[in-house]
Amino acid sequence: MLNLLIDTFFGCSHRNTGFPITPRSKLPRRRFDTYVVCLDCGKEMPYSWEEMRVVSESSKSAPPVAEQVGSLSITK
């Protein structure tokens, strides 16, 4: 709790980031394939090419409903 408070006031602002990186590996590395790295502290943050910005982990949590409905199969 104290560390969170200290990081809030004195932590890295992540303003100095590198170019977005997308690994070429076929194995999924994480939920987000593209990320940027803070050049000051080394923290990796998910990046969205569609939005052209750093995004939170929860912003791309589920595919759109239309995709979910289209993939359902009804059998009797």
Backbone as numpy.savetxt, mean C-alpha at the origin, in Angstrom:
# Nx Ny Nz CAx CAy CAz Cx Cy Cz
2.80 2.89 23.70 1.97 4.08 23.70 2.84 5.33 23.70
3.87 5.32 24.54 4.77 6.47 24.61 5.52 6.64 23.29
5.94 5.52 22.68 6.65 5.59 21.39 5.77 6.19 20.31
4.49 5.83 20.30 3.55 6.39 19.32 3.43 7.90 19.48
3.36 8.36 20.72 3.27 9.79 21.00 4.54 10.52 20.56
5.68 9.93 20.83 6.96 10.55 20.44 7.08 10.58 18.92
6.72 9.47 18.25 6.78 9.44 16.79 5.82 10.44 16.15
4.69 10.66 16.78 3.72 11.62 16.27 4.31 13.02 16.24
5.03 13.40 17.27 5.57 14.76 17.36 6.96 14.90 16.74
7.80 13.86 16.85 9.19 14.00 16.42 9.60 12.98 15.35
8.67 12.16 14.89 8.99 11.11 13.93 9.21 11.65 12.52
9.53 10.73 11.63 9.78 11.08 10.24 8.48 11.48 9.54
8.55 12.49 8.69 7.36 12.94 7.97 7.21 12.24 6.62
8.19 11.44 6.22 8.19 10.67 4.97 8.00 11.56 3.74
8.59 12.74 3.75 8.46 13.65 2.61 9.49 13.36 1.52
10.57 12.68 1.85 11.64 12.41 0.90 11.57 10.94 0.49
10.81 10.64 -0.57 10.62 9.25 -0.99 11.27 9.00 -2.35
11.57 7.75 -2.58 12.13 7.35 -3.87 11.03 7.12 -4.89
11.44 6.72 -6.11 10.50 6.43 -7.18 9.73 5.16 -6.86
8.47 5.05 -7.25 7.70 3.82 -6.97 8.37 2.58 -7.55
8.37 1.51 -6.77 9.01 0.25 -7.14 7.95 -0.83 -7.27
8.00 -1.59 -8.36 7.13 -2.74 -8.55 8.02 -3.94 -8.81
8.16 -4.86 -7.85 9.01 -6.04 -8.06 8.49 -6.91 -9.21
9.39 -7.54 -9.95 9.01 -8.39 -11.07 8.75 -9.83 -10.67
8.88 -10.16 -9.43 8.69 -11.53 -8.97 7.26 -12.01 -9.22
7.11 -13.27 -9.58 5.78 -13.85 -9.79 5.08 -14.14 -8.46
5.85 -14.30 -7.41 5.28 -14.55 -6.09 4.79 -13.24 -5.49
3.57 -13.24 -4.91 3.09 -11.99 -4.30 3.93 -11.63 -3.09
4.42 -10.41 -3.07 5.28 -9.95 -2.00 4.46 -9.46 -0.81
3.36 -8.87 -1.10 2.48 -8.27 -0.08 1.17 -7.92 -0.74
0.28 -7.30 -0.02 -1.01 -6.90 -0.60 -0.82 -5.91 -1.74
0.13 -5.01 -1.60 0.38 -4.01 -2.64 1.68 -4.37 -3.33
1.64 -4.49 -4.65 2.84 -4.83 -5.38 3.75 -3.62 -5.55
3.19 -2.43 -5.66 3.98 -1.23 -5.87 4.11 -0.47 -4.55
5.33 -0.01 -4.27 5.56 0.73 -3.03 6.64 1.77 -3.24
6.70 2.73 -2.32 7.76 3.72 -2.27 8.47 3.58 -0.93
9.71 4.02 -0.90 10.51 3.92 0.32 10.91 5.32 0.76
10.73 5.60 2.04 11.19 6.87 2.60 12.71 6.83 2.65
13.36 7.81 2.02 14.82 7.83 1.96 15.45 8.28 3.26
14.67 8.81 4.18 15.19 9.24 5.47 15.17 8.13 6.51
14.05 7.38 6.58 13.93 6.37 7.64 13.85 4.94 7.11
13.60 4.75 5.80 13.57 3.41 5.22 12.22 2.72 5.24
11.18 3.39 5.67 9.86 2.77 5.74 9.29 2.58 4.34
8.73 1.38 4.08 8.08 1.09 2.81 6.59 1.40 2.94
6.04 2.13 1.95 4.63 2.52 1.99 3.98 2.14 0.67
2.76 1.57 0.72 2.08 1.18 -0.52 1.78 2.38 -1.39
1.89 2.18 -2.71 1.69 3.26 -3.68 0.69 2.82 -4.73
-0.20 3.71 -5.10 -1.20 3.42 -6.12 -0.85 4.17 -7.40
-0.63 3.42 -8.51 -0.37 4.06 -9.80 -1.63 4.75 -10.30
-2.81 4.21 -9.98 -4.06 4.82 -10.42 -4.27 6.19 -9.80
-3.96 6.30 -8.50 -4.15 7.56 -7.78 -2.89 8.42 -7.78
-1.76 7.83 -8.17 -0.46 8.51 -8.21 -0.09 9.11 -6.85
-0.29 8.30 -5.78 0.05 8.77 -4.44 0.22 7.58 -3.51
0.79 7.85 -2.34 0.89 6.83 -1.30 -0.50 6.59 -0.75
-0.87 5.33 -0.56 -2.20 4.99 -0.06 -2.07 4.21 1.23
-3.17 4.15 1.97 -3.17 3.38 3.21 -3.41 1.91 2.89
-3.06 1.03 3.80 -3.21 -0.41 3.60 -4.67 -0.81 3.38
-5.62 -0.09 3.97 -7.02 -0.49 3.89 -7.75 0.08 2.69
-7.12 0.97 1.91 -7.85 1.61 0.83 -8.11 0.70 -0.36
-7.36 -0.38 -0.52 -7.56 -1.31 -1.63 -7.88 -2.70 -1.08
-8.71 -2.78 -0.09 -8.92 -4.05 0.60 -9.75 -5.05 -0.19
-10.74 -4.63 -0.95 -11.62 -5.57 -1.64 -11.88 -5.10 -3.05
-12.06 -6.05 -3.99 -12.39 -5.64 -5.36 -13.80 -5.06 -5.41
-14.12 -4.31 -6.46 -15.46 -3.74 -6.59 -16.53 -4.83 -6.59
-17.72 -4.47 -6.17 -18.82 -5.43 -6.06 -19.14 -6.06 -7.41
-19.05 -5.31 -8.50 -19.35 -5.85 -9.82 -18.43 -7.02 -10.16
-17.16 -6.93 -9.77 -16.23 -8.03 -10.01 -16.59 -9.25 -9.16
-17.03 -9.01 -7.93 -17.40 -10.12 -7.05 -18.63 -10.83 -7.59
-19.62 -10.09 -8.05 -20.85 -10.69 -8.55 -20.59 -11.45 -9.86
-19.75 -10.88 -10.71 -19.44 -11.51 -11.99 -18.71 -12.83 -11.83
-18.00 -13.03 -10.73 -17.24 -14.25 -10.55 -18.04 -15.35 -9.85
-19.25 -15.06 -9.42 -20.07 -16.08 -8.76 -20.67 -17.04 -9.79
-20.73 -18.29 -9.43 -21.37 -19.26 -10.31 -22.50 -19.94 -9.54
-23.62 -20.08 -10.18 -24.80 -20.69 -9.55 -24.99 -22.07 -10.15
-24.97 -23.08 -9.29 -25.18 -24.46 -9.76 -26.31 -25.09 -8.99
-27.04 -25.95 -9.66 -28.16 -26.63 -9.01 -27.98 -28.12 -9.13
